[in-house]
């Protein structure tokens, strides 16, 4: 399992969970506390965390941590990967790893390929995905008949 964060003009290092399951505690201790908290502080009060609704992201421990750090979270509909920017970036990353020759033959090779390709991702692609969030969310709301406030 891998975790990465993106925002306009910024991308975290790729975090690879090497052993064991991704638990709520590991997510908090390995991603939220050392990475998200610092980035949120650097961005300031306009920072809003958007995750992908994975089970470790939805637990009370995570909610309590985010509240204690005053990190706002985006309300996000379940099962909506088509409008989530990071899901599109995972696709780009997966395609880049698949184009690598020779293809990864071991888990260590796969980890190396993922880290390498993550670092080489075009920043313009990341920024485009982030800025396209407004369009994707607006289209989703229109399809569902929701009111759009602008």
Steps between C-alpha positions, in 0.01 A plus 500: 500500500622849418399849610578833343370852534459771240399862490550783257876538456585227750533124524603298805749221481336167428449301819512123459361280775757223500370260762162427648162652437415865462330569830345820622785548747765447230323746270491760776857438617669455161306747282278744684730595786835533322381611155146638484528697824813680380359574156174625651697735726702627203189564289309663784129523578392442139635142510233231453590132507338280240547126526362208305256366763713192565408331828809628691409855398148483645570386855428699816873503585567686174210740555624570854854562377388736225275687741779532759730641233225724361528342156182528298393198302299508180165324506521246227243262355581132538594307188591805293846426359414664168506847656793446738825648368728254679321204343578640156862548605521136618392404149771719344758348737388145426524557126848649539617197700349263239694675221829444684737250339575255630185480708538459877564133583507517882332706771826690547507575124138617517576728794797648315293549184215666691737739682686582180189562291333700781801736510493531120129580471448826314402773747268645234299175504464522879403869487248434223336224705476729802361796307251279315333408831257791471387389155467134600307581818272744315421242232430238765262737680319584174449132420353445845281810479671683786506879530828660396571817704656710222 
